[in-house]
Amino acid sequence: MSMTTDLFGSMVFGDSVMREKLPKETYRAMRNTIKRGKHLDLDVANVVATAMKDWAIEKGATHFTHWFQPLTGITAEKHDSFISPTDDERVIMEFSGKELVRGEPDASSFPSGGLRATFEARGYTSWDPTSYAFVKDKTLYIPTAFCAYGGEALDKKTPLLRSMEALQKQAIRILRMFGHNDVSIVRPTVGSEQEYFLVDKEVYDRRPDLVYTGRTLFGAKSPKGQELEDHYFGSIKPRVKAFMDELDAELWKLGILAKTEHNEVAPAQHELAPIFSTTNIAADHNQLTMELMQTIARKHGMVCILHEKPFAGVNGSGKHNNWSLSTNTGMNLLEPGDTPFENAQFLLFLTAVIEAVDEYQDLLRISVASAGNDHRLGANEAPPAIVSVYLGDELMNILEAIENGSEYGGREQELLRVGVHVLPKFPKDNTDRNRTSPFAFTGNKFEFRMLGSASSISDTNTIINTAVAEVLKKYADVLEASDQFEGDLHELIKESIKNHKRIIFNGNGYDEAWVEEARRRGLSNLRTTPDALEHLLDKKNVDLFVSNKVFSEAELISRHEIMLENYCKVIGIEALTMIQMVRSSVLPASTEYRGRLAEAVRDISEVDNTADVSYEKEQISRLSSLTGMAYRDVKALENALVSAKAAAGASDSAAEFRDQVIPAMNELRVVVDEMQTVTAKDYWPYPTYGEILFSVR
């Protein structure tokens, strides 16, 4: 075998390791738990824990941790060593089944949105055996869910797992009606493409805004950006290639299917794409990918920036969530088949997704809402804030023929009827891609492009899974009660197309005309995070999650509160950083340079009182004006910040940050960016855009 195949999964306690290390009965019990969600007895857990510990120690591990995804958006871990004392004052290495399946970290210091009082510290981590344990940095990592003492979900994984169960239940109901009695598992699968920037660490360290906020709050446009389109798919610089090589190796060790890497559109921007995995595993893998990107970049003297919009004037970064549905029998439920019933099954699942996106377009927008992503959505680099579905012309024509009962594909005097006539062979690449579409069908999957680069994919997939489950439940209720399945199936698909075709848009999502067209169709255009979050607790959304047992109403209320608070905190940190940068560095630098110009005027005039010093005087006047405006604007920003923080509640505060603080920040930035163009380079206190974007050579 090659070095790469030997390397892949070498640090993962996966199926092949379990088959080798576990007794046959224990291995079978583990497979039942992983595949069918069967309860794992403590006796079995003890055997698994011992084998897992011995294997981890062989790999150099000295500690273990329950690794979870709290509502901070990043992962959390508490490390415990394997050592236990003995009576003869020595130690042994122990790890029990109880320690494997459950941990108890402090829950009081994580965001809970009111689910937990500060003094209520108890929280539990619960092993997710479907996502394999792994060894990293001499520690055994055990992927877990995280919940409160009362069972409330305090993490992103628990709702994701619940949504996967809801989707599986309803999908199997549908598949039974198509004769697939052998299907026992339906899993959503995801491949998440990850964009990021790499900049030199020395340059990064001299930008307080990058250090504190992840994005540049000031910066005049560089003479060269992405205009020549020469970075996209260009040759990879040796320093970046060394980083990518090490990243691949570390990801492969952890069983992460890193497949594709290339330069993206903006200078210093790159992308990594994995092969599809089951959704909860893909979510774990994406969190690990982001963490390793940042760790490995620093080893190479660089910093990996994951903010959605770190630089104005060039493309920001997102991640594309490629979502599909697969069964344990090998079917992709979004893959058209060759027979009438295969076609009908495909069309039913296709229309279910379309209907789900239309009914819950507000939730999809909420799933990608953040202060950072608000800078990106709607720019000429990302999908607009309007959610729509792209199907391509051929599939759209098929749906229109079904809706209208009209001919399709040249059949003479024959109407297209679901389950009766074979659809034309529908190739995977039947149409061009539409990179302006938020939710595009790309052959046998849907690509949701609105996620920000720093986002957890758990939120988005929880909502997609739950929304599709709800529609499939409605379909199953109708079809199970039917005494003429084929006819009712046709009418169901026809009615769904008729009622939800407004969400389908195959045109240019960047075109301003689409905004008006979307308004006419009744589609939502939620431009900012506060706009979107107004709808999280709408009755239809609460009913969706509660009825599918994905969130309780209390859990939804907590997440609403946390998202609003996070929005306010992020913008508050940005505003304070701007104020500090301007007061401590920008204004003093401008004043110093203006003083130097004034000295030059005096020196020149003393030597030659007829010399032309109009340039110097003009620059002094311009700097004086800009300095005065910057001072005025920084005080206005301070006042706006005070007002926003004093607002009565989280919703009112978020509205103040959106309507007062952000405009004040934008005004201040315009002035400071102009000051940069007037101030001599030696006096300007911070690295410029050109120095940052082209810092890695």
ABEGO torsion letter per residue (X at the ends): XBAAAAABGAABBBAAAAAAABBAAAAAAAAAAAAAGBBBBAAAAAAAAAAAAAAAAAAGBABBBBBBBBAAGBBBBBBBBABBBBAAGBBBBBBBAAAAABBBBBAAABBAGGABBAABABBBBBBBAABBBBBBGGBBBBBBBBBBAAGBBABAAAAAAAAAAAAAAAAAAAAAAAGBAABABBBBBBBBBBBBBBBBAAAAAABAAAAAAGBBABEBBBABBAAAGAABGBBBBAAAAAAAAAAAAAAAAAGBBBABBBBBABBGBBBBBBBBBBAAAAAAAAAAAAAAAAAAAAAAGBBBBABABABBGBBBBBBBBBBBBBBAAGBBAABBBABAAAAAAAAAAAAAAAAAAAAAAAAAAAAABBAAAAAABGBBABBBABBBBBAEAAAAAAAAAAAAGBBBGGBBGBBBBBGABBBBBBBABABBBBAABABBBAGABBBBAABBAABBAAAAAAAAAAAAAAAAAAAAAAAAABABAAAAAAAAAAAAAAAAAAABBABBAABAAAAAAAAAAGBBBBABAAAAAAAAABAAAAAAAAAAGABBAAAAAAAAAAAAAAAAAAAAAAAAAAAAAAAAAAAAAAAAAAAAAAAAAAAAAAABAABBAAAAAAAAAAAAAAAAAAAAAAAAAAAAAAAAAABABAAAAAAAAAAAAAAAAAAAAAAAAAAAAABBAAABABBBAAAAAAABX
